[in-house]
Amino acid sequence: MSESNVPLPVPDVPLNFVPAKEGEVLKIGPMTLRIMEDGSRTDNRLGSVELIVPPNTAGPPAHWHEMHDETFLVTQGTIRFHVPVTPSNPTEKIIDAKAGDYVTVPTRSPHTFSNPTGEESRFFNTFTPAFYINYFKLLSNLEKEAGGFGPELNKKAMAHFATLPIPG
């Protein structure tokens, strides 16, 4: 038998199943975040969360990430993406993503999001690499310690995860 015909052993790596009502749940301001994959089973190659955004809720301060990419799959309602003014974008761009729409935010792409509607919205969010999951954990803890939530607290947490706020 030649070397190329030697069968590879079947890997014994378990999959991870997160039932609809399970996963670590964090409160971040008015939003609820459910961690689906924290990177511990993907060698930190991928992290994912579900975010529930109440009606008429602003998201984080406009920012960009220096070390990770994000994707957003809107699963309920409308999530408004705000793309701030940049040298190639002379006016703020608004994208209203509805259920089924998908947005990719590459590293260094300025953005933020909100729910401008009177109804709850949800999205599935991925991060590569997964370390950004710890930003949400830190932000949730900072909020508990401070007894409140706001843009400055958000910026403080961002600073620990190579995420830079848009000046101004």
Secondary structure, DSSP 8 states (H G I E B T S, - for coil): --GGGS-------------TT-SEEEEETTEEEEEEE-STTTTTS-EEEEEEE-TTEE-S-SEEESS-EEEEEEEESEEEEEE--BTTBSS-EEEEEETT-EEEE-TT--BEEEE-SSS-EEEEEEEESGGGHHHHHHHHHHHHHHTS--HHHHHHHHGGGTEEE---
